[in-house]
């Protein structure tokens, strides 16, 4: 399992950098930076909303006297 993870941690960033170079060559520097910032903002918003939803779900289960990890 470790060799697979090691390869992923090496090759995924290399592929990502290559794609940034390709997109930057096609769109230009500032639109590419804008695209990266927009996707980062959307991703952070999704992580935040999902985290809040999970927290509320856990609190609701605890208030009902159930274990948060139990299946419904």
LINHUNOR-V235363 format. One line per field, one symbol per residue. ss: DSSP state (H for helix, E for strand, - for the rest). burial: I if it has 16 or more other ideal C-beta (glycine too) atoms within 10 Angstrom, else O. A space follows every 50 residues. Layout:
BEGIN
ss->???
burial->???
END
This chain:
BEGIN
ss->-HHHHHHHHHHHHHHHHHHHHHHHHHH-HHHHHHHHHHHHHHHHHHHHHH HHHHHHHHHHHHH---------
burial->OOOOOOOOOOOOOOOOOOOOOOOIOOOOOOOIOOOOOOOOOOOOOOOOOO OOOOOOOOOOOOOOOOOOOOOO
END
